[in-house]
Amino acid sequence: MKNYIEKIAFVAMILLLFLNTVILGQEKVETGDINFKFKGNTSFSEAALLDILLLPREKYFNRINLEEDLQRLNKFYFDNGFFDAVIDTAAKLDKEDDEVDVTFTIHENARYVIKEVKLQGIDSITPAARNEILTNRLVDAGSPYSKTTINLEKDRIIGILQNNGYFFAQIDTVRSRIDSSRRGIIIGKYSEELQNDPEFKDRVLIRMRFIGTKEIFRFGNINIDIEKNKYGIGKSVIERELKFKEGDVYDKSKMLESERNFTKLAIIQIGRVVIDSVDMVTRVVYPDVVISLNNKYELTPSISTNYQSNRLYLVAGLEYKDKDFFGGGRVFSTSVEGLYNSRYINGGVLSLSIFQPFLFNNDITATFTPQLTYFNLQKEINLLGFTNTLRLTYFISDHTFYSNAYSDVTFDYVRLKYDGFLTDEGPAYGSIYVVNSIIGLTLIHNSTNNLFNPSKGLYHTITVESSGALPRLVSLFNTSLLYSQYAKFNTVNNTFLDISGDRAASIIAAHFELGDIIEYGSGDNIEPVPSIYKFFMGGGNSLRGWRAQQGGILDNPANGGKFLIEGSIEWRRKPFPQRSFLYPVWGVLFLDWGNVWESGGKFKLNQIALSTGFGIRYDTFVGPVRIDLGFRLYDPLAEDGKKWLWESPKDIFTAQKYAIQFGLGNAF
């Protein structure tokens, strides 16, 4: 009987497809001529549902793709707890306009909520592991059902177990003949009788059963294998970077941390920690560390782009590197770079660098960089600087909000030569010599999922700096020494949301930055903060309706300001199907806001500028190449009647109202 019904259903589907072909005609209809409509979608926006569909990314209308899209919508609603959702679709051909109207009618019904979460198989684990599992749970009673969140919770628990010695911990995927509940993750709706009780209505029970939680394993003897060790790299260098030792309780996260430590050593091409064997009697796992090496010496030419003080420079460079300088994984490098922005704005940099991968412990690294710089900052000003920077980088933990930090100690000796450059006091001529010592600390949180083009997560930094302490001490002996004294605060925040059902095809990205420089101290030795340490507005990474260093509530925007507040919101979307050669292309809509002031006390809400526009990105192996067209939506410094873009339509494509921005990588 069942086979008979299946045959009838198959024949009916074939007839349906045939009738649909007759109804729509033999001519192909391009998807650009399809009008997609959604009815009844109260929980999800039309844009979010449209991004789930495949048909809008195909060239021509196809009934089979439409049926598959219907299944995608059903699965999307089911995976988000709408177990009783009913979705239907209808396609209608408009012969006069050669268009197809596709309507999805959605009856969402109730979204199921989790009433209880039962975790089986963890009764005998250690109290510490159990407490970690029951703390910061992703799935708990009262939460709306979400398949994605449940899978994340499963992975979180397995990770905790495997980091606490339970080498074989996993979800049970084998159904027992005696007890059918003994299978992995069970999502159960309560019976119809219980559903009549408001306490159980539209509720589900989640049951997760874990196995491999009875026995704790420990690390055994560690074997280190360095393939083709032609440079004589000592095994002690590898052992130094390991986060575990023989006899420790097995911890998978320590193996991953060790592999991360290997990436600090430029001489290592690939460093893997794998389990070679397991002794079930003694409950010991034997790790094998496999290392392959890079070439020790490297001479690399490069062409890249770089933003400095909001200006985009084309950079051509040549770098020499010794990746095991006097052993220990230490790196010595020297490089020369030429930077070009325009005829009067360009420069060159000569630098040396020594990187120490292990300082006190393997969580701290040090880099010392002396650098000689010459820049034409404007037609009327150039800079010659000698900078020494010591950076200490510290890995805190994967489990804390701030996972990384670095501290900079910088000593700068700068000569600024002016030839009629306009300052706040008027035109300046001649040269001044300024000494700066800066001590700074930066804390970093990064939960984004991609280095070049993230679709999820948060990137956040907070930086505090103090300038002038060392020169002030030196000035007690050299009264002619000029320097600046200031405290600087800066925070950068980028957040990313994938609205395409985890396909990274439609992303909402937001940016917020706040910066403040507070000068202090008095005396003949104290100089105003040089422009190279200030904030700027305008350019490809700022308000894109303004060209670099052309915005700000300042007498001279090119001189920078000491108070910055700005932000952006972007919608990044891939309009082409994955099979298309145009799939790496992104379309972007953006809105930027903010400005720069001389000081925080001069900030005014009605002086916040707005810019809007659109852009194109093309993904490459070094990140997206981008071009943006930005318009000054609101210019607080424009004359009355022309502050808003729409108030003077004839001026939209004048130099004062728009800017074209180029760059490598996203704006943020």
GUZAMI-936902 format. One record per residue (C-alpha): residue number from 1; residue in three letters; x, z, y. Coordinates in steps of 0.5 Angstrom, whole numbers, plus 500, padded with zeros to 3 digits. Example, Ala and Ser with C-alpha at 12.3 -4.5 7.8 and 13.67 -1.06 7.14 Angstrom:
SITE   nr  rest   c1   c3   c2
SITE    1   Ala  525  516  491
SITE    2   Ser  527  514  498
This chain:
SITE   nr  rest   c1   c3   c2
SITE    1   Met  500  500  500
SITE    2   Lys  506  502  505
SITE    3   Asn  509  495  504
SITE    4   Tyr  503  492  505
SITE    5   Ile  502  495  512
SITE    6   Glu  509  493  514
SITE    7   Lys  508  486  512
SITE    8   Ile  502  486  516
SITE    9   Ala  505  489  522
SITE   10   Phe  511  484  521
SITE   11   Val  506  478  521
SITE   12   Ala  503  481  527
SITE   13   Met  509  482  531
SITE   14   Ile  511  475  530
SITE   15   Leu  504  472  532
SITE   16   Leu  505  477  539
SITE   17   Leu  512  474  540
SITE   18   Phe  509  467  539
SITE   19   Leu  503  468  544
SITE   20   Asn  507  471  549
SITE   21   Thr  511  464  549
SITE   22   Val  505  460  550
SITE   23   Ile  502  465  555
SITE   24   Leu  509  465  559
SITE   25   Gly  510  457  558
SITE   26   Gln  516  454  556
SITE   27   Glu  520  454  562
SITE   28   Lys  525  460  563
SITE   29   Val  524  465  568
SITE   30   Glu  530  468  571
SITE   31   Thr  530  475  572
SITE   32   Gly  531  475  579
SITE   33   Asp  524  472  579
SITE   34   Ile  521  478  576
SITE   35   Asn  517  484  579
SITE   36   Phe  518  491  575
SITE   37   Lys  513  496  577
SITE   38   Phe  512  503  574
SITE   39   Lys  506  507  574
SITE   40   Gly  505  514  572
SITE   41   Asn  512  516  573
SITE   42   Thr  512  523  576
SITE   43   Ser  518  526  573
SITE   44   Phe  523  520  574
SITE   45   Ser  524  515  580
SITE   46   Glu  523  508  579
SITE   47   Ala  530  507  581
SITE   48   Ala  533  511  575
SITE   49   Leu  528  508  570
SITE   50   Leu  530  501  572
SITE   51   Asp  537  503  571
SITE   52   Ile  535  504  564
SITE   53   Leu  533  497  563
SITE   54   Leu  537  492  560
SITE   55   Leu  532  486  562
SITE   56   Pro  534  486  570
SITE   57   Arg  541  485  568
SITE   58   Glu  540  479  564
SITE   59   Lys  539  472  567
SITE   60   Tyr  533  470  564
SITE   61   Phe  526  473  562
SITE   62   Asn  526  475  554
SITE   63   Arg  520  478  551
SITE   64   Ile  525  481  545
SITE   65   Asn  529  484  551
SITE   66   Leu  522  487  554
SITE   67   Glu  521  490  547
SITE   68   Glu  527  493  547
SITE   69   Asp  527  496  554
SITE   70   Leu  520  499  552
SITE   71   Gln  524  503  546
SITE   72   Arg  529  505  551
SITE   73   Leu  524  508  556
SITE   74   Asn  521  512  550
SITE   75   Lys  527  514  548
SITE   76   Phe  529  517  555
SITE   77   Tyr  523  520  555
SITE   78   Phe  523  523  548
SITE   79   Asp  530  526  549
SITE   80   Asn  528  529  556
SITE   81   Gly  523  533  552
SITE   82   Phe  517  529  553
SITE   83   Phe  515  528  546
SITE   84   Asp  508  526  547
SITE   85   Ala  509  521  552
SITE   86   Val  506  514  551
SITE   87   Ile  509  508  555
SITE   88   Asp  506  501  555
SITE   89   Thr  508  495  558
SITE   90   Ala  504  488  560
SITE   91   Ala  507  482  563
SITE   92   Lys  503  477  567
SITE   93   Leu  506  470  569
SITE   94   Asp  504  467  576
SITE   95   Lys  505  460  575
SITE   96   Glu  504  458  583
SITE   97   Asp  510  462  584
SITE   98   Asp  514  462  578
SITE   99   Glu  514  469  578
SITE  100   Val  513  475  572
SITE  101   Asp  510  481  574
SITE  102   Val  512  487  569
SITE  103   Thr  508  493  569
SITE  104   Phe  510  499  565
SITE  105   Thr  505  504  565
SITE  106   Ile  507  511  563
SITE  107   His  503  517  561
SITE  108   Glu  508  523  561
SITE  109   Asn  504  528  559
SITE  110   Ala  507  535  558
SITE  111   Arg  515  536  558
SITE  112   Tyr  516  541  552
SITE  113   Val  520  548  554
SITE  114   Ile  525  551  549
SITE  115   Lys  522  558  547
SITE  116   Glu  527  560  542
SITE  117   Val  534  558  540
SITE  118   Lys  537  561  534
SITE  119   Leu  544  560  532
SITE  120   Gln  546  561  525
SITE  121   Gly  552  562  521
SITE  122   Ile  556  566  527
SITE  123   Asp  554  573  524
SITE  124   Ser  561  575  521
SITE  125   Ile  565  572  527
SITE  126   Thr  569  576  531
SITE  127   Pro  566  580  537
SITE  128   Ala  570  577  542
SITE  129   Ala  568  570  540
SITE  130   Arg  561  572  539
SITE  131   Asn  561  574  546
SITE  132   Glu  564  568  549
SITE  133   Ile  558  564  545
SITE  134   Leu  553  568  548
SITE  135   Thr  556  568  555
SITE  136   Asn  554  562  560
SITE  137   Arg  550  559  555
SITE  138   Leu  547  552  557
SITE  139   Val  541  552  552
SITE  140   Asp  537  558  553
SITE  141   Ala  529  560  552
SITE  142   Gly  525  557  558
SITE  143   Ser  530  551  559
SITE  144   Pro  526  544  559
SITE  145   Tyr  528  541  553
SITE  146   Ser  534  536  554
SITE  147   Lys  538  532  548
SITE  148   Thr  544  531  552
SITE  149   Thr  544  539  554
SITE  150   Ile  543  541  547
SITE  151   Asn  549  536  544
SITE  152   Leu  553  539  550
SITE  153   Glu  552  546  547
SITE  154   Lys  553  545  540
SITE  155   Asp  560  542  542
SITE  156   Arg  561  548  547
SITE  157   Ile  560  553  541
SITE  158   Ile  564  549  536
SITE  159   Gly  570  549  541
SITE  160   Ile  569  556  542
SITE  161   Leu  570  557  534
SITE  162   Gln  576  553  533
SITE  163   Asn  579  556  539
SITE  164   Asn  578  563  535
SITE  165   Gly  581  561  529
SITE  166   Tyr  576  558  525
SITE  167   Phe  579  551  523
SITE  168   Phe  573  548  519
SITE  169   Ala  568  550  524
SITE  170   Gln  563  545  525
SITE  171   Ile  555  544  525
SITE  172   Asp  552  544  518
SITE  173   Thr  550  536  517
SITE  174   Val  548  537  509
SITE  175   Arg  541  538  508
SITE  176   Ser  540  544  502
SITE  177   Arg  535  542  497
SITE  178   Ile  533  550  497
SITE  179   Asp  532  551  504
SITE  180   Ser  531  545  509
SITE  181   Ser  532  549  515
SITE  182   Arg  540  549  513
SITE  183   Arg  541  542  516
SITE  184   Gly  545  542  523
SITE  185   Ile  541  542  529
SITE  186   Ile  533  543  528
SITE  187   Ile  528  542  534
SITE  188   Gly  521  544  531
SITE  189   Lys  515  544  535
SITE  190   Tyr  510  549  533
SITE  191   Ser  504  548  529
SITE  192   Glu  497  545  532
SITE  193   Glu  494  552  531
SITE  194   Leu  500  556  534
SITE  195   Gln  500  551  540
SITE  196   Asn  493  553  542
SITE  197   Asp  496  560  544
SITE  198   Pro  499  559  551
SITE  199   Glu  505  562  549
SITE  200   Phe  507  557  544
SITE  201   Lys  503  551  547
SITE  202   Asp  508  545  549
SITE  203   Arg  514  550  546
SITE  204   Val  520  548  541
SITE  205   Leu  524  552  537
SITE  206   Ile  532  550  537
SITE  207   Arg  536  552  531
SITE  208   Met  543  551  530
SITE  209   Arg  547  552  524
SITE  210   Phe  554  553  523
SITE  211   Ile  559  553  517
SITE  212   Gly  566  554  517
SITE  213   Thr  566  561  520
SITE  214   Lys  568  566  515
SITE  215   Glu  575  565  515
SITE  216   Ile  580  565  520
SITE  217   Phe  587  561  520
SITE  218   Arg  593  562  523
SITE  219   Phe  599  557  525
SITE  220   Gly  605  556  520
SITE  221   Asn  612  553  521
SITE  222   Ile  612  548  527
SITE  223   Asn  615  541  525
SITE  224   Ile  618  537  531
SITE  225   Asp  619  530  530
SITE  226   Ile  623  526  536
SITE  227   Glu  622  519  534
SITE  228   Lys  629  515  535
SITE  229   Asn  632  520  539
SITE  230   Lys  638  516  542
SITE  231   Tyr  638  521  548
SITE  232   Gly  639  527  544
SITE  233   Ile  633  531  547
SITE  234   Gly  633  538  544
SITE  235   Lys  628  541  540
SITE  236   Ser  628  547  545
SITE  237   Val  625  542  550
SITE  238   Ile  619  541  546
SITE  239   Glu  618  548  544
SITE  240   Arg  619  550  551
SITE  241   Glu  612  546  553
SITE  242   Leu  608  549  547
SITE  243   Lys  603  554  548
SITE  244   Phe  603  557  541
SITE  245   Lys  608  559  536
SITE  246   Glu  608  561  529
SITE  247   Gly  603  567  527
SITE  248   Asp  598  566  532
SITE  249   Val  591  565  531
SITE  250   Tyr  589  558  530
SITE  251   Asp  587  555  537
SITE  252   Lys  585  548  538
SITE  253   Ser  585  549  546
SITE  254   Lys  593  551  545
SITE  255   Met  594  544  542
SITE  256   Leu  591  540  547
SITE  257   Glu  594  544  553
SITE  258   Ser  601  543  549
SITE  259   Glu  600  536  549
SITE  260   Arg  598  536  557
SITE  261   Asn  605  540  558
SITE  262   Phe  608  534  555
SITE  263   Thr  605  529  560
SITE  264   Lys  610  533  565
SITE  265   Leu  616  530  562
SITE  266   Ala  617  523  564
SITE  267   Ile  622  522  558
SITE  268   Ile  616  523  553
SITE  269   Gln  612  517  552
SITE  270   Ile  607  520  547
SITE  271   Gly  607  527  545
SITE  272   Arg  602  529  540
SITE  273   Val  600  535  536
SITE  274   Val  597  534  529
SITE  275   Ile  595  538  523
SITE  276   Asp  600  536  517
SITE  277   Ser  597  541  512
SITE  278   Val  593  547  511
SITE  279   Asp  594  552  506
SITE  280   Met  587  555  503
SITE  281   Val  590  561  500
SITE  282   Thr  594  564  505
SITE  283   Arg  589  561  511
SITE  284   Val  595  557  514
SITE  285   Val  595  551  518
SITE  286   Tyr  602  547  519
SITE  287   Pro  602  543  526
SITE  288   Asp  607  537  526
SITE  289   Val  609  535  533
SITE  290   Val  610  528  534
SITE  291   Ile  614  525  540
SITE  292   Ser  616  518  542
SITE  293   Leu  621  517  548
SITE  294   Asn  621  513  554
SITE  295   Asn  627  509  557
SITE  296   Lys  631  514  560
SITE  297   Tyr  633  510  566
SITE  298   Glu  628  506  570
SITE  299   Leu  628  501  576
SITE  300   Thr  621  499  579
SITE  301   Pro  619  495  584
SITE  302   Ser  612  496  587
SITE  303   Ile  607  493  592
SITE  304   Ser  601  498  594
SITE  305   Thr  597  501  599
SITE  306   Asn  597  507  602
SITE  307   Tyr  592  511  608
SITE  308   Gln  596  515  613
SITE  309   Ser  593  518  619
SITE  310   Asn  587  514  617
SITE  311   Arg  591  508  617
SITE  312   Leu  591  503  612
SITE  313   Tyr  599  501  610
SITE  314   Leu  601  495  605
SITE  315   Val  607  498  602
SITE  316   Ala  613  495  598
SITE  317   Gly  618  499  595
SITE  318   Leu  623  500  590
SITE  319   Glu  625  506  586
SITE  320   Tyr  630  509  581
SITE  321   Lys  629  514  576
SITE  322   Asp  633  518  571
SITE  323   Lys  628  522  567
SITE  324   Asp  632  527  564
SITE  325   Phe  637  528  569
SITE  326   Phe  642  533  566
SITE  327   Gly  637  535  561
SITE  328   Gly  631  539  560
SITE  329   Gly  626  534  562
SITE  330   Arg  629  534  569
SITE  331   Val  627  528  573
SITE  332   Phe  631  525  579
SITE  333   Ser  629  519  583
SITE  334   Thr  630  516  589
SITE  335   Ser  626  510  593
SITE  336   Val  626  506  599
SITE  337   Glu  619  504  602
SITE  338   Gly  617  499  607
SITE  339   Leu  610  500  610
SITE  340   Tyr  606  495  614
SITE  341   Asn  599  496  618
SITE  342   Ser  600  491  624
SITE  343   Arg  606  488  629
SITE  344   Tyr  607  495  632
SITE  345   Ile  605  499  627
SITE  346   Asn  610  500  621
SITE  347   Gly  615  504  618
SITE  348   Gly  620  505  613
SITE  349   Val  621  511  608
SITE  350   Leu  628  513  604
SITE  351   Ser  627  519  600
SITE  352   Leu  630  523  594
SITE  353   Ser  626  527  589
SITE  354   Ile  628  532  584
SITE  355   Phe  623  535  579
SITE  356   Gln  623  541  575
SITE  357   Pro  618  541  569
SITE  358   Phe  619  548  567
SITE  359   Leu  620  554  573
SITE  360   Phe  619  561  570
SITE  361   Asn  614  559  565
SITE  362   Asn  611  552  563
SITE  363   Asp  605  553  567
SITE  364   Ile  609  552  574
SITE  365   Thr  613  546  576
SITE  366   Ala  617  545  582
SITE  367   Thr  619  539  586
SITE  368   Phe  624  538  592
SITE  369   Thr  624  532  596
SITE  370   Pro  628  531  602
SITE  371   Gln  626  525  606
SITE  372   Leu  628  520  612
SITE  373   Thr  622  517  616
SITE  374   Tyr  622  512  621
SITE  375   Phe  615  510  624
SITE  376   Asn  612  506  630
SITE  377   Leu  606  510  631
SITE  378   Gln  604  505  636
SITE  379   Lys  607  500  641
SITE  380   Glu  609  506  646
SITE  381   Ile  611  511  641
SITE  382   Asn  615  511  635
SITE  383   Leu  618  517  630
SITE  384   Leu  624  519  627
SITE  385   Gly  623  525  622
SITE  386   Phe  627  528  617
SITE  387   Thr  623  532  612
SITE  388   Asn  625  537  606
SITE  389   Thr  619  539  602
SITE  390   Leu  619  544  596
SITE  391   Arg  612  544  592
SITE  392   Leu  611  549  587
SITE  393   Thr  605  547  582
SITE  394   Tyr  601  552  578
SITE  395   Phe  596  551  572
SITE  396   Ile  591  556  573
SITE  397   Ser  587  555  567
SITE  398   Asp  581  550  564
SITE  399   His  576  556  564
SITE  400   Thr  577  558  572
SITE  401   Phe  573  555  577
SITE  402   Tyr  580  553  581
SITE  403   Ser  584  550  575
SITE  404   Asn  590  548  579
SITE  405   Ala  594  550  585
SITE  406   Tyr  600  548  589
SITE  407   Ser  604  551  595
SITE  408   Asp  608  547  600
SITE  409   Val  614  550  604
SITE  410   Thr  616  544  609
SITE  411   Phe  621  544  614
SITE  412   Asp  621  538  619
SITE  413   Tyr  625  535  624
SITE  414   Val  622  530  628
SITE  415   Arg  624  526  634
SITE  416   Leu  618  523  638
SITE  417   Lys  620  517  643
SITE  418   Tyr  615  515  648
SITE  419   Asp  614  509  652
SITE  420   Gly  608  510  657
SITE  421   Phe  604  513  651
SITE  422   Leu  597  516  654
SITE  423   Thr  597  523  652
SITE  424   Asp  592  529  655
SITE  425   Glu  596  530  661
SITE  426   Gly  598  522  663
SITE  427   Pro  603  517  661
SITE  428   Ala  609  520  657
SITE  429   Tyr  616  517  657
SITE  430   Gly  623  519  654
SITE  431   Ser  624  523  647
SITE  432   Ile  622  530  645
SITE  433   Tyr  625  534  639
SITE  434   Val  620  538  635
SITE  435   Val  622  543  629
SITE  436   Asn  616  545  624
SITE  437   Ser  616  549  618
SITE  438   Ile  610  549  614
SITE  439   Ile  607  554  609
SITE  440   Gly  601  552  605
SITE  441   Leu  597  553  599
SITE  442   Thr  592  549  596
SITE  443   Leu  587  550  591
SITE  444   Ile  584  545  586
SITE  445   His  577  544  582
SITE  446   Asn  576  538  579
SITE  447   Ser  571  537  574
SITE  448   Thr  570  529  575
SITE  449   Asn  570  525  568
SITE  450   Asn  574  519  571
SITE  451   Leu  581  519  575
SITE  452   Phe  579  512  579
SITE  453   Asn  572  511  578
SITE  454   Pro  568  518  577
SITE  455   Ser  561  518  575
SITE  456   Lys  560  525  574
SITE  457   Gly  563  532  576
SITE  458   Leu  565  535  583
SITE  459   Tyr  572  535  586
SITE  460   His  574  540  591
SITE  461   Thr  580  543  594
SITE  462   Ile  581  548  600
SITE  463   Thr  588  548  604
SITE  464   Val  591  553  608
SITE  465   Glu  597  552  612
SITE  466   Ser  601  556  617
SITE  467   Ser  606  553  622
SITE  468   Gly  612  556  626
SITE  469   Ala  614  562  622
SITE  470   Leu  621  560  621
SITE  471   Pro  623  556  628
SITE  472   Arg  620  562  631
SITE  473   Leu  626  566  628
SITE  474   Val  631  561  629
SITE  475   Ser  629  561  636
SITE  476   Leu  631  568  637
SITE  477   Phe  638  565  637
SITE  478   Asn  637  558  639
SITE  479   Thr  633  558  646
SITE  480   Ser  632  551  647
SITE  481   Leu  629  550  640
SITE  482   Leu  622  547  641
SITE  483   Tyr  616  548  635
SITE  484   Ser  609  549  634
SITE  485   Gln  605  555  632
SITE  486   Tyr  598  554  629
SITE  487   Ala  594  555  623
SITE  488   Lys  590  550  619
SITE  489   Phe  584  550  614
SITE  490   Asn  582  544  611
SITE  491   Thr  577  543  605
SITE  492   Val  575  536  601
SITE  493   Asn  569  536  597
SITE  494   Asn  566  530  593
SITE  495   Thr  561  530  588
SITE  496   Phe  558  525  583
SITE  497   Leu  551  524  580
SITE  498   Asp  550  519  574
SITE  499   Ile  543  516  575
SITE  500   Ser  543  511  570
SITE  501   Gly  542  515  563
SITE  502   Asp  550  516  562
SITE  503   Arg  552  509  563
SITE  504   Ala  556  510  569
SITE  505   Ala  552  504  572
SITE  506   Ser  549  507  578
SITE  507   Ile  552  513  581
SITE  508   Ile  550  517  587
SITE  509   Ala  557  520  590
SITE  510   Ala  557  525  596
SITE  511   His  563  527  600
SITE  512   Phe  564  533  605
SITE  513   Glu  570  535  609
SITE  514   Leu  572  540  614
SITE  515   Gly  578  541  618
SITE  516   Asp  580  546  623
SITE  517   Ile  587  547  627
SITE  518   Ile  588  553  631
SITE  519   Glu  594  554  636
SITE  520   Tyr  597  561  637
SITE  521   Gly  603  563  641
SITE  522   Ser  606  562  648
SITE  523   Gly  612  561  651
SITE  524   Asp  617  555  653
SITE  525   Asn  619  554  646
SITE  526   Ile  612  552  644
SITE  527   Glu  609  545  644
SITE  528   Pro  602  542  642
SITE  529   Val  601  540  635
SITE  530   Pro  604  533  634
SITE  531   Ser  599  528  633
SITE  532   Ile  602  527  626
SITE  533   Tyr  599  534  624
SITE  534   Lys  592  532  627
SITE  535   Phe  585  530  624
SITE  536   Phe  583  522  626
SITE  537   Met  576  519  625
SITE  538   Gly  575  512  623
SITE  539   Gly  578  507  618
SITE  540   Gly  576  506  611
SITE  541   Asn  576  513  608
SITE  542   Ser  572  516  614
SITE  543   Leu  567  513  618
SITE  544   Arg  567  506  617
SITE  545   Gly  564  503  623
SITE  546   Trp  570  505  627
SITE  547   Arg  577  502  626
SITE  548   Ala  582  507  624
SITE  549   Gln  584  512  629
SITE  550   Gln  578  509  634
SITE  551   Gly  573  514  634
SITE  552   Gly  573  522  636
SITE  553   Ile  570  526  642
SITE  554   Leu  577  525  645
SITE  555   Asp  581  522  651
SITE  556   Asn  585  518  647
SITE  557   Pro  583  518  639
SITE  558   Ala  590  515  637
SITE  559   Asn  592  522  639
SITE  560   Gly  588  526  634
SITE  561   Gly  584  532  634
SITE  562   Lys  584  539  632
SITE  563   Phe  577  540  629
SITE  564   Leu  574  535  624
SITE  565   Ile  567  535  620
SITE  566   Glu  565  529  616
SITE  567   Gly  561  526  610
SITE  568   Ser  559  520  606
SITE  569   Ile  554  519  601
SITE  570   Glu  554  512  597
SITE  571   Trp  550  509  592
SITE  572   Arg  554  505  587
SITE  573   Arg  551  500  582
SITE  574   Lys  553  495  577
SITE  575   Pro  548  489  578
SITE  576   Phe  551  485  572
SITE  577   Pro  550  486  565
SITE  578   Gln  556  489  561
SITE  579   Arg  557  482  557
SITE  580   Ser  558  478  564
SITE  581   Phe  565  477  567
SITE  582   Leu  562  480  573
SITE  583   Tyr  561  486  570
SITE  584   Pro  567  490  573
SITE  585   Val  563  488  580
SITE  586   Trp  560  494  584
SITE  587   Gly  555  494  590
SITE  588   Val  555  499  595
SITE  589   Leu  551  502  600
SITE  590   Phe  553  508  604
SITE  591   Leu  552  512  610
SITE  592   Asp  558  516  614
SITE  593   Trp  557  522  619
SITE  594   Gly  562  526  623
SITE  595   Asn  567  526  628
SITE  596   Val  573  529  631
SITE  597   Trp  574  534  637
SITE  598   Glu  579  537  641
SITE  599   Ser  577  544  638
SITE  600   Gly  572  547  634
SITE  601   Gly  569  550  641
SITE  602   Lys  568  543  643
SITE  603   Phe  563  541  637
SITE  604   Lys  556  539  639
SITE  605   Leu  551  537  634
SITE  606   Asn  549  531  638
SITE  607   Gln  556  528  638
SITE  608   Ile  556  527  631
SITE  609   Ala  557  519  629
SITE  610   Leu  553  515  624
SITE  611   Ser  555  509  621
SITE  612   Thr  552  505  615
SITE  613   Gly  553  499  611
SITE  614   Phe  555  496  605
SITE  615   Gly  561  494  600
SITE  616   Ile  563  491  594
SITE  617   Arg  568  494  589
SITE  618   Tyr  572  490  583
SITE  619   Asp  575  495  578
SITE  620   Thr  582  493  576
SITE  621   Phe  587  497  572
SITE  622   Val  590  501  578
SITE  623   Gly  583  502  581
SITE  624   Pro  577  499  584
SITE  625   Val  579  494  590
SITE  626   Arg  574  494  595
SITE  627   Ile  572  491  602
SITE  628   Asp  566  495  606
SITE  629   Leu  562  492  612
SITE  630   Gly  561  498  617
SITE  631   Phe  556  498  623
SITE  632   Arg  556  504  628
SITE  633   Leu  549  506  627
SITE  634   Tyr  549  512  632
SITE  635   Asp  555  512  637
SITE  636   Pro  555  518  641
SITE  637   Leu  560  515  646
SITE  638   Ala  556  509  648
SITE  639   Glu  552  508  654
SITE  640   Asp  545  510  654
SITE  641   Gly  540  505  651
SITE  642   Lys  546  503  646
SITE  643   Lys  547  509  642
SITE  644   Trp  543  507  636
SITE  645   Leu  545  500  633
SITE  646   Trp  538  497  634
SITE  647   Glu  537  499  641
SITE  648   Ser  542  493  642
SITE  649   Pro  541  488  637
SITE  650   Lys  545  482  640
SITE  651   Asp  551  487  640
SITE  652   Ile  551  488  633
SITE  653   Phe  556  483  631
SITE  654   Thr  561  485  637
SITE  655   Ala  567  489  636
SITE  656   Gln  564  495  639
SITE  657   Lys  559  495  633
SITE  658   Tyr  562  494  627
SITE  659   Ala  569  494  622
SITE  660   Ile  571  491  616
SITE  661   Gln  575  496  612
SITE  662   Phe  579  494  606
SITE  663   Gly  582  499  601
SITE  664   Leu  585  500  594
SITE  665   Gly  581  505  590
SITE  666   Asn  574  508  592
SITE  667   Ala  573  511  599
SITE  668   Phe  573  518  596
